[in-house]
Amino acid sequence: MKRSRHNLPMTYLVALAFLAILASLVTALFFMMKGGRQGQPKTSHMARALAFRVGFSVLLFICLLIAWKLGYIQPTGIPPGA
């Protein structure tokens, strides 16, 4: 399938959002495994990292909806009624 240059920025945006989501998950895992040291509870850093992940996921979803409404991306997959 040939991609147009029109969809290329959207591809980069989605890839960047997925990388941000994965990075926040890895950060949360790091803080979970590190434990509470130096008098700080481990849940505060871990909760913040997971909150960023939720925020990135919601932002990605909203960006995909806006891109679909503006015609930057087209839905594909199983045709209706098949």
N, C-alpha and C positions, 0 to 999 in steps of 0.2 A: 504494500500500500504506500502510495506516495504522499508525503506530508507537504502542505503548503507552508510558505514562509510566514503566513498570517498566524498559524498556530504555534510557531516556535517560541514566542515569549511566554505563552500559556504553559507550554511543556516545561520550560525552565522554572516558572513560578510553582508549579505543582511539585516538581522534583525538589526544589529548595524547601518547600513546606514539609515534604516527607522527611527530608534530612533534619529539619528543625525538630520535628516530632520524635524522630529516633534519637536525636541528641539529648532531648529532654528526658526520654525514657532511660537512656544510659546514665545520665546525671542522677536521676532518682535512684537507680540501682546502686550507683557508687555511694550515695549518701546513706542508703539503706544498709549496705555492707560495712560502711565505715563505722557506724554506730555513734552513740552520743559521747563525744570526747570533749575535753576542756570545758566541762560544765554546760554544754549546749545539748538540748535534746535532739536526737537524730530526726525526729519527725518534722521539725520546722523546715529544714532544707529540702527534705524529700517531698513534703507537701507542696512547697513552692515550685519544685521542678515538675511535679505532676500537674499543678495548676497551669503552668506554662504549656504543658502538653495539651491539656484540654483547650486552652486558648488558641493554640496553633491549629488544632483540629477544627474548631469552630470557624476560625478565620479561613482555613482551606475550603471548608464546605460553603461558606458565604461567597468566596471568590469563584468557586465553580458554578454556583447558581447565577451569579452576575454574568460570568462569561457565557453561560448558556443563553441567558436572556438577551445579551447583546449580540449573539451569533458568532462569538469567537470559537466555540466548540459545538459539535453536533453529537447528539446521542447515537450510539450504535449498539448492536447486540441483537437480541431475539426480536423479530418483528411482532407487532401486536396480532393476536389471533393465531399464532403459529403453535 
